[in-house]
Amino acid sequence: MEKYKEEFIDFMVECQVLRFGDFVTKSGRRTPFFVNTGFYRTGRQLAKLGEYYAQAIAEKFGTDFDVLFGPAYKGIPLSTAAVIALSSMYGKEIRYCSNRKEIKDHGDKGILLGGPIQDGDRVVLIEDVTTAGTSIRETLPVIQGQAAGAKVLGLVVSVDRCERGTGEKSALEEIEETYGIRTTAIVTMKEVVEHLKGTLIDDELMARIDAYYDAYGVR
């Protein structure tokens, strides 16, 4: 495993973003681990997170695109931090854009924040974690409704949970096939388990993780 991936896993633990216990995901699955990017709360943490995202984006998509789109609400700080890092690390001026949950009818009107999406724009989506692909199904119509000629290149998430979406394939595989885009993650849960097994992940927790993947993992 690459060193930056190991560092990112330790960073998630340090920030209490990655936690182990008993949780329920947005898709309704009971899980022994949870990733909550809402716990990145300081300037240092967000700056470092943006750098990890920027590296993952550059490795998968390069830096020749126009807009980094982060769905409301968690995607707003993610997209902002990542475009700052893309500028400082790679010298690329990429617009950030996010949506509001409600349309604003005064001042900066409309449903979008940041740089507007225009026809011909190449867009990369940024999210925290994709479990069953629910969020992207809500996000793509927002982008297409703003500029039908915009092209979504792909999706980057912080953690790939490595589990099934609505069918037998992984959520990220389903997204790639359904929407014709590429996907990537800073790390996968398999890499997380590999790095933390024997330290934070003991035998009892490992058995619960194995049971979870028996139920929801890709077969």
Salt bridges, closest charged atoms under 4 A:
GLU7 OE2 - LYS3 NZ 3.72
ASP10 OD1 - HIS195 NE2 2.94
GLU14 OE2 - ARG44 NH2 2.64
ASP22 OD2 - ARG30 NH1 3.29
GLU51 OE1 - LYS48 NZ 3.62
ASP64 OD1 - ARG122 NH1 3.25
ASP66 OD2 - ARG122 NE 3.05
ASP105 OD1 - HIS106 ND1 3.10
ASP108 OD2 - ARG100 NH2 3.76
ASP121 OD2 - ARG95 NH2 2.44
ASP128 OD2 - LYS74 NZ 3.91
GLU163 OE2 - ARG29 NH1 2.73
GLU163 OE1 - ARG161 NE 2.88
GLU168 OE1 - ARG219 NE 3.80
GLU174 OE1 - ARG137 NH2 3.71
GLU177 OE2 - LYS169 NZ 2.62
GLU191 OE1 - LYS5 NZ 3.63
